[in-house]
Amino acid sequence: MKSITLKHYLFTTFLLVTTVFLQAQVGIGTLSPLNQLDVKVPGTGSDGINIQNDNFNTQLLTEGSNTFAMNNSSNSGSYNFRFANATRYIMTDDLIYPSVNATDNTVSGALDIGRFNAHFRRVYTRGIHTNDNDVDGGLRINIGSGGGTTADYNFSDFAFYPITNRRRNLGRSSNAWDNVYADDYVTVSDRREKKSIKTLNLGMNIITKINTYKYVYKNDNNNEEHFGFMAQELQKIVPELVAIGNDENKTLGISYSELIPILVNALKEQDDKIDNLEKVVLSIQKKLDIDTASMK
């Protein structure tokens, strides 16, 4: 049997001690560590771990009985949060910002807050700012369960508009705005945007059938009186002017502006009648003048 030399003994002992140490749970401030490294502090003040640098210190601290704090002793310092050795978020004493500037909502490597299937419940803020001054830029809003990068709405420095033309509504049939204040109301009416163009023949024959009313909306706490029509009645006369809501009650609405062309035709018809009557009156007046002259 070979004898065990001192060299072999020391080497074997070293391996055993190293193995035990690596598998041990080390405690600082506690004799009963529960993890590989367990640091226990009294928790009555700012106690914890300090990492010291020549220019500043950073600490992981407990404050009181239920507060955990990260502290950078330098006001001009920052915390960089890295993944795969690449900085992704940067936190200073007054900012949290991404390392990649998102010049639009499709920039590769840019960051999101939340995700399409993991939402924040609420966001409280004094304001939302974007410095995108491009003519098609601004604050983009994406709505839908699928997430993605395609925006539905855009706030620019001069307009709020849907990204896709003629695909979105403002308000709903059962969720109407109370009042809308504006300097002007403009409807797109470019001939190049239209098809199936036909002359409208509706006029006085429609206007004389429409009943007018004054009324108060049931949910108006101010009991303000309004003038208008009943959609159910108008639907039987000119159904094209009545919109059917997609709510449970199929609430009806009226496109009052589209009644204007019918009113214009009605005024033209009345104007033609007035012209004809004026011609008749002039003709009668001439005959009376002739008869009066012959009687002298």
C-alpha distance (Angstrom), angle and dihedral (degrees) to the residues before:
residue distance angle dihedral
M1 . . .
K2 3.77 . .
S3 3.77 117.1 .
I4 3.77 120.1 -120.6
T5 3.76 110.1 -115.5
L6 3.79 122.7 -142.0
K7 3.78 89.4 -112.8
H8 3.79 92.1 57.1
Y9 3.81 91.3 45.0
L10 3.77 93.7 52.4
F11 3.80 92.1 46.4
T12 3.82 92.6 50.2
T13 3.80 91.1 47.0
F14 3.81 90.0 50.4
L15 3.80 91.3 52.7
L16 3.81 91.9 49.6
V17 3.79 93.8 47.8
T18 3.82 91.4 46.3
T19 3.81 91.8 50.0
V20 3.80 92.4 49.2
F21 3.80 91.5 46.6
L22 3.78 93.7 50.0
Q23 3.79 91.5 50.2
A24 3.80 94.2 42.7
Q25 3.78 127.2 102.6
V26 3.77 109.8 -126.3
G27 3.79 120.7 -151.1
I28 3.79 129.8 -161.9
G29 3.79 111.0 -167.1
T30 3.80 91.5 0.1
L31 3.80 135.1 76.1
S32 3.81 91.9 -157.1
P33 3.82 107.7 57.0
L34 3.79 115.7 -176.1
N35 3.81 97.8 -168.3
Q36 3.80 139.0 40.5
L37 3.82 87.5 -88.6
D38 3.80 117.9 16.6
V39 3.84 118.6 -177.1
K40 3.78 116.9 -171.4
V41 3.80 122.2 -169.1
P42 3.82 129.6 -179.4
G43 3.82 92.3 -113.1
T44 3.79 93.0 -144.8
G45 3.81 94.6 110.3
S46 3.80 140.3 -0.9
D47 3.79 98.6 -42.9
G48 3.77 129.1 152.3
I49 3.81 143.0 80.3
N50 3.80 123.6 -19.6
I51 3.82 124.6 -162.3
Q52 3.77 108.3 -163.6
N53 3.80 126.4 -150.0
D54 3.80 130.0 177.2
N55 3.81 90.4 -109.7
F56 3.80 105.1 28.6
N57 3.79 145.1 -2.3
T58 3.77 130.7 -129.0
Q59 3.77 123.0 -158.1
L60 3.78 141.4 -169.0
L61 3.79 103.1 -149.3
T62 3.75 143.1 176.1
E63 3.77 115.7 -143.7
G64 3.78 118.8 -166.7
S65 3.76 120.8 -31.7
N66 3.81 101.8 -45.3
T67 3.82 111.6 16.6
F68 3.80 126.7 101.0
A69 3.81 117.9 -169.5
M70 3.78 139.7 -172.3
N71 3.79 113.0 -153.9
N72 3.78 133.3 -169.7
S73 3.79 110.2 -167.1
S74 3.83 92.0 -151.0
N75 3.81 119.4 78.4
S76 3.79 89.5 -153.1
G77 3.78 94.1 47.8
S78 3.79 128.3 102.2
Y79 3.78 143.8 -159.5
N80 3.78 116.7 -126.2
F81 3.81 116.7 -157.6
R82 3.78 109.8 -153.4
F83 3.80 136.0 -169.9
A84 3.81 119.6 -169.0
N85 3.84 87.3 -3.3
A86 3.81 91.5 -60.3
T87 3.82 120.1 117.5
R88 3.81 111.0 -120.8
Y89 3.83 105.8 164.1
I90 3.79 129.9 26.4
M91 3.80 123.9 -161.4
T92 3.81 123.4 -167.9
D93 3.79 130.8 170.9
D94 3.82 90.9 -80.6
L95 3.84 107.8 16.3
I96 3.77 143.8 55.5
Y97 3.78 110.7 -167.5
P98 3.82 141.1 156.5
S99 3.77 123.1 -105.7
V100 3.83 91.6 -130.4
N101 3.81 117.9 64.3
A102 3.83 109.4 -134.0
T103 3.81 103.2 -143.6
D104 3.81 87.0 178.0
N105 3.81 136.9 -2.3
T106 3.81 95.0 -89.0
V107 3.83 101.0 54.8
S108 3.80 111.5 135.2
G109 3.79 113.5 -119.4
A110 3.81 94.3 18.1
L111 3.79 117.8 131.7
D112 3.81 136.6 -118.8
I113 3.79 131.8 -153.1
G114 3.80 108.3 -133.8
R115 3.79 122.1 -15.3
F116 3.80 138.4 -112.6
N117 3.82 92.8 -90.8
A118 3.82 99.1 31.9
H119 3.79 111.1 56.2
F120 3.76 134.8 -178.5
R121 3.79 108.2 -121.8
R122 3.80 96.8 -136.7
V123 3.80 138.5 -3.1
Y124 3.80 117.7 -151.7
T125 3.80 115.4 -163.3
R126 3.79 142.3 144.7
G127 3.77 92.6 -132.5
I128 3.79 149.4 -14.2
H129 3.79 118.7 -131.5
T130 3.79 134.9 -171.3
N131 3.79 124.5 178.2
D132 3.80 94.3 -159.5
N133 3.83 102.1 127.1
D134 3.80 96.5 172.4
V135 3.81 114.9 128.7
D136 3.81 89.3 -114.7
G137 3.78 94.1 33.1
G138 3.77 134.1 90.4
L139 3.77 135.1 97.2
R140 3.79 108.6 -17.0
I141 3.81 121.4 -155.1
N142 3.79 121.9 -159.6
I143 3.81 119.2 -167.9
G144 3.79 126.9 -174.5
S145 3.78 143.1 76.4
G146 3.79 93.1 -98.5
G147 3.80 95.7 66.0
G148 3.78 111.3 -162.3
T149 3.79 132.4 140.2
T150 3.82 102.2 -78.8
A151 3.80 110.8 106.9
D152 3.81 123.5 -140.7
Y153 3.81 98.6 -163.8
N154 3.78 136.2 20.6
F155 3.81 133.3 -155.6
S156 3.80 109.5 -159.1
D157 3.80 128.1 174.3
F158 3.82 89.5 -93.3
A159 3.82 108.6 26.6
F160 3.79 148.5 22.4
Y161 3.79 110.3 -141.6
P162 3.82 145.1 150.5
I163 3.79 116.7 -101.2
T164 3.81 93.1 -134.3
N165 3.80 114.5 56.9
R166 3.83 117.1 -116.0
R167 3.81 96.0 -3.8
R168 3.83 103.7 102.9
N169 3.81 135.9 62.0
L170 3.79 131.8 -147.8
G171 3.79 105.3 -133.8
R172 3.81 125.8 -12.5
S173 3.79 136.2 -106.9
S174 3.81 91.1 -99.2
N175 3.83 96.5 31.3
A176 3.78 106.1 53.3
W177 3.80 128.3 169.5
D178 3.79 113.7 -112.2
N179 3.80 99.6 -138.1
V180 3.80 132.4 -2.3
Y181 3.81 116.7 -156.0
A182 3.80 118.6 -162.3
D183 3.79 140.4 145.2
D184 3.78 91.8 -129.3
Y185 3.80 142.7 1.3
V186 3.80 115.9 -143.0
T187 3.81 125.4 -172.2
V188 3.79 118.5 -160.4
S189 3.81 104.3 -113.0
D190 3.80 105.1 159.6
R191 3.82 110.3 147.0
R192 3.80 88.4 -138.4
E193 3.80 88.8 64.7
K194 3.81 94.1 54.8
K195 3.81 138.2 77.1
S196 3.83 137.8 179.2
I197 3.82 88.7 42.0
K198 3.83 114.2 -173.7
T199 3.78 135.5 166.8
L200 3.82 112.3 -97.7
N201 3.82 112.7 -126.6
L202 3.80 98.1 -178.6
G203 3.79 115.7 111.8
M204 3.77 138.6 116.7
N205 3.80 90.5 -1.9
I206 3.82 86.9 67.7
I207 3.81 99.8 36.0
T208 3.82 93.9 56.9
K209 3.82 90.6 56.2
I210 3.80 96.0 54.1
N211 3.80 118.9 95.9
T212 3.80 119.2 -149.2
Y213 3.80 126.1 -146.2
K214 3.76 144.3 179.6
Y215 3.79 116.6 -139.2
V216 3.81 149.0 154.5
Y217 3.80 123.6 -122.7
K218 3.81 112.9 -117.9
N219 3.80 94.6 -129.5
D220 3.83 94.6 46.5
N221 3.79 107.2 111.3
N222 3.81 90.1 -169.0
N223 3.85 92.2 57.1
E224 3.79 89.8 -137.1
E225 3.82 114.6 -178.9
H226 3.79 119.8 -125.7
F227 3.79 134.0 -171.3
G228 3.78 123.0 -137.6
F229 3.79 148.7 90.2
M230 3.80 138.2 -64.9
A231 3.79 110.9 -105.7
Q232 3.81 92.9 -147.2
E233 3.81 90.5 57.6
L234 3.79 94.5 43.6
Q235 3.80 90.3 48.9
K236 3.80 89.2 65.0
I237 3.82 92.2 50.1
V238 3.81 105.3 35.8
P239 3.84 109.0 4.9
E240 3.83 90.7 177.5
L241 3.82 89.2 72.5
V242 3.81 94.3 55.1
A243 3.81 123.1 83.3
I244 3.81 119.8 -156.8
G245 3.79 114.0 -143.8
N246 3.80 123.6 -131.8
D247 3.80 92.2 -134.8
E248 3.81 123.6 110.1
N249 3.82 93.2 -93.7
K250 3.83 94.4 44.7
T251 3.80 89.2 -127.5
L252 3.81 112.6 -152.3
G253 3.78 126.1 -132.6
I254 3.81 134.8 -175.5
S255 3.79 128.4 -133.2
Y256 3.80 96.8 -140.2
S257 3.80 93.7 179.6
E258 3.82 91.4 59.9
L259 3.78 88.7 59.6
I260 3.82 89.0 68.1
P261 3.86 96.3 80.1
I262 3.82 89.2 52.5
L263 3.81 90.1 50.0
V264 3.81 89.7 49.1
N265 3.82 90.4 53.7
A266 3.80 90.2 47.3
L267 3.82 90.7 52.2
K268 3.80 90.2 49.3
E269 3.80 90.2 51.6
Q270 3.79 90.8 49.6
D271 3.80 90.4 46.8
D272 3.81 90.5 52.4
K273 3.81 90.1 50.5
I274 3.79 91.2 49.1
D275 3.82 90.4 50.1
N276 3.80 90.7 50.6
L277 3.79 91.5 47.8
E278 3.80 90.7 49.7
K279 3.82 89.0 52.5
V280 3.81 90.2 50.2
V281 3.81 91.5 48.4
L282 3.82 90.9 48.9
S283 3.80 90.6 49.1
I284 3.81 91.9 50.1
Q285 3.80 90.5 45.4
K286 3.82 90.6 53.5
K287 3.81 91.7 50.8
L288 3.79 91.1 48.8
D289 3.80 90.0 49.6
I290 3.82 90.5 50.5
D291 3.82 92.6 47.6
T292 3.77 91.8 47.6
A293 3.80 91.4 50.2
S294 3.82 92.8 50.0
M295 3.77 91.4 51.8
K296 3.80 92.4 59.2
